[in-house]
Structures are given as structure tokens and as C-alpha cells.
Amino acid sequence: MAARWCFLGLLLMLVQPLWPQAGQNPFDLEPRGEVPVVEEEIPPADSTAPANPFDLQGGEAVAAPVVPPVATPPADTPPTDAMPEGVPQGGLLALTLILLVLTVVSLLFFRSLYVKAYRAVINDNMLSQLYREREAGAFGRFLIGYGLFFFAGGFFVFLVGKEWGYFSTDRMLRQVGLYSLGL
């Protein structure tokens, strides 16, 4: 495989060689003529200032005007609930973590299956080999992979619908299960 890429690169270099620049660099800056030199007498600047600008000087004290506060103090407002009634507080996080753990465990145990399935996207022989393995008794691994895929798809549909305001989070597990079965 690497030899093919090397051959292709060599072929491209032989067909279209890169020619160096023939002349000077066109981006070099050149003067447009002679610049007249004007000599002026600049008076020497006094390097010592008469006073230190960092010295503190006393002045009249001016009191800042009192402005009434725009917002009410937080102690005067009654406490409100951040989440409305009936919404699970940690259900979304728990479901996300469960899905993540199931995906990691599935990838650990069935890595060869996922690698072969990824290669089967391009190679038909690998796809027929996967089909023979499934018929030979590896059907349980495929069922676990399919179930995890549809569970993740249903969870994604639920999250998109929740973001767009179509679904509520009242019965989250029931909705995710129904969307997983519907896919």
C-alpha cells in the first residue's frame, strides 16, 4: 500500500517538476529614486522634567454622588426553583454515563467485530466474512452491537427533540426506549 503512494508521488514529481525562479525576487523592496536628505537643527530636549509625575498632590476632596441601586437586593426576592416540577435532576447525566460505559465495554470486548465492520464498508469480502461469522454462532455479539447502536440513536433523537422543544423530560427513559425501538 505504501509502495503505491510512493509510486504516485514519484509520478507526480516527474510529470510536473517545480521550476525555480528565473529572476530576482519580485517582492524585494527597492528605492524609487534618490531621497533628498534634509538636515534640520533639532534643539536638544531637556531630559529632566521639572517635577515627578508620580508625586501625590493634595486637592479638594469631592464626594461621589449617591446613586440608588437599580436591582433589588437578593435577600428581598423569594427563592425560586431552578427546575420545574417533575423534571428529573440527574437522569440525563446518568443516562449519558450509562451509554458511555456500555459503549466502552462493548468496544473492549468486541473490538475485532467493530474493526471488521468498519473495513466491510469498503470491502465486500469482509462483509461476507462477517455474515459467515454471524451464521456460525456469533449472533449474540451482533445483537449487543445492534442494541447499543439503536439505544444510542434513540437517545440522540430524544436529545435533538428536547433541544428543539418537541419533547419534555417527564418520562425520559420511556421516550428514549420508544425512540430506540422506532429506529
C-alpha positions in Angstrom: 0.0 0.0 0.0 2.8 2.4 0.9 4.6 1.5 -2.4 1.5 2.7 -4.3 1.6 6.1 -2.6 5.4 6.4 -3.2 4.9 5.5 -6.9 2.1 8.0 -7.2 4.2 10.8 -5.6 7.2 10.0 -7.8 4.9 10.0 -10.9 3.5 13.4 -9.9 7.0 14.8 -9.4 8.2 13.6 -12.8 5.2 14.9 -14.7 5.1 18.4 -13.3 8.6 19.5 -12.0 8.8 22.6 -10.0 10.9 25.2 -11.7 12.9 27.7 -9.6 12.5 31.4 -10.1 14.3 32.9 -13.1 15.0 36.4 -11.9 15.1 38.3 -8.7 12.6 38.2 -6.0 9.6 40.3 -7.1 8.8 41.1 -3.5 12.1 42.8 -2.7 11.6 46.5 -1.8 13.6 48.8 -4.0 14.0 52.6 -3.6 12.2 54.6 -6.2 14.8 57.2 -6.6 17.1 59.3 -4.5 15.5 60.7 -1.4 16.7 64.2 -0.7 18.4 64.4 2.7 17.2 67.4 4.7 19.3 68.4 7.7 17.4 70.3 10.3 18.6 71.7 13.5 16.7 69.9 16.3 17.0 71.6 19.6 18.2 69.2 22.3 15.4 68.0 24.5 15.5 68.5 28.2 15.8 65.0 29.7 14.9 66.1 33.2 11.4 67.1 33.9 10.7 69.8 36.5 8.5 67.6 38.7 8.0 63.9 39.3 4.6 62.9 37.7 4.2 60.2 40.4 4.2 62.5 43.3 0.9 62.7 45.2 -0.6 66.1 45.4 -3.3 67.1 47.7 -6.5 68.6 46.5 -10.1 69.2 47.5 -12.0 66.0 48.4 -15.0 65.5 46.3 -17.7 63.1 47.4 -19.2 60.8 44.8 -22.9 61.3 44.2 -25.2 58.7 45.8 -27.0 56.7 43.1 -29.9 54.5 44.2 -29.5 50.8 43.3 -31.2 49.6 40.2 -31.8 46.0 41.3 -33.4 44.8 44.4 -31.1 43.1 47.0 -31.1 39.3 46.8 -32.5 39.0 50.3 -35.7 40.7 49.3 -36.6 38.3 46.5 -38.2 35.0 47.3 -36.3 31.8 46.3 -37.5 30.1 43.1 -36.9 26.6 41.9 -34.3 26.3 39.1 -36.1 23.3 37.6 -39.9 22.9 37.1 -41.8 20.2 38.9 -41.5 16.6 37.5 -38.2 17.1 35.8 -35.5 14.5 36.8 -32.5 16.3 38.2 -29.7 13.8 37.2 -31.5 11.5 34.8 -29.9 12.9 31.7 -26.4 12.7 33.1 -27.0 9.2 34.4 -28.3 8.0 31.0 -25.4 9.6 29.2 -22.9 7.9 31.5 -24.6 4.5 31.2 -24.5 4.8 27.4 -20.8 5.8 27.6 -19.9 2.8 29.9 -21.9 0.4 27.7 -20.1 1.7 24.6 -16.6 1.3 26.2 -17.4 -2.2 27.4 -18.7 -3.2 24.0 -15.6 -1.8 22.3 -13.3 -3.6 24.8 -15.0 -7.0 24.3 -15.9 -6.8 20.6 -13.1 -4.8 19.1 -12.5 -7.2 16.3 -16.1 -7.1 15.3 -16.1 -3.3 15.1 -12.8 -3.3 13.1 -14.2 -5.9 10.7 -17.5 -3.9 10.3 -15.5 -0.7 9.6 -13.4 -2.5 7.0 -16.6 -4.1 5.5 -17.8 -0.6 4.5 -15.4 -0.6 1.6 -14.6 -4.3 1.2 -17.4 -6.7 0.1 -15.3 -9.8 1.0 -15.1 -8.6 4.6 -18.8 -8.1 4.7 -19.4 -11.7 3.5 -16.9 -12.9 6.2 -18.9 -11.1 8.8 -22.1 -12.7 7.6 -20.5 -16.2 7.8 -19.3 -15.4 11.4 -22.8 -14.4 12.3 -24.3 -17.6 10.9 -21.6 -19.6 12.7 -22.8 -18.6 16.1 -21.5 -15.1 16.8 -25.1 -13.8 16.7 -25.1 -12.6 20.3 -22.2 -10.2 19.7 -24.1 -8.7 16.8 -27.3 -8.4 18.8 -25.4 -6.5 21.5 -23.9 -4.2 18.9 -27.2 -3.6 17.2 -28.9 -2.9 20.6 -26.3 -0.4 21.6 -26.5 1.3 18.2 -30.3 1.7 18.4 -30.1 2.8 22.1 -27.6 5.5 21.2 -29.7 6.5 18.1 -32.9 6.8 20.3 -31.0 8.8 22.8 -29.7 11.2 20.1 -33.3 11.6 18.7 -34.5 12.4 22.2 -31.8 15.0 22.8 -32.5 16.7 19.4 -36.2 16.7 20.1 -35.6 18.1 23.6 -33.3 20.8 22.3 -35.9 21.9 19.7 -38.7 21.9 22.2 -40.7 18.9 20.8 -40.2 16.5 23.8 -40.4 17.1 27.5 -38.2 15.3 30.1 -41.1 14.0 32.1 -40.7 10.3 31.1 -37.3 10.3 29.7 -36.5 6.6 29.9 -39.8 5.7 28.3 -39.3 8.2 25.5 -35.7 7.0 24.8 -36.9 3.4 24.8 -39.7 4.2 22.3 -37.4 6.2 20.0 -34.8 3.3 20.2 -37.4 0.8 19.1 -38.8 3.2 16.5 -35.4 3.4 14.7 
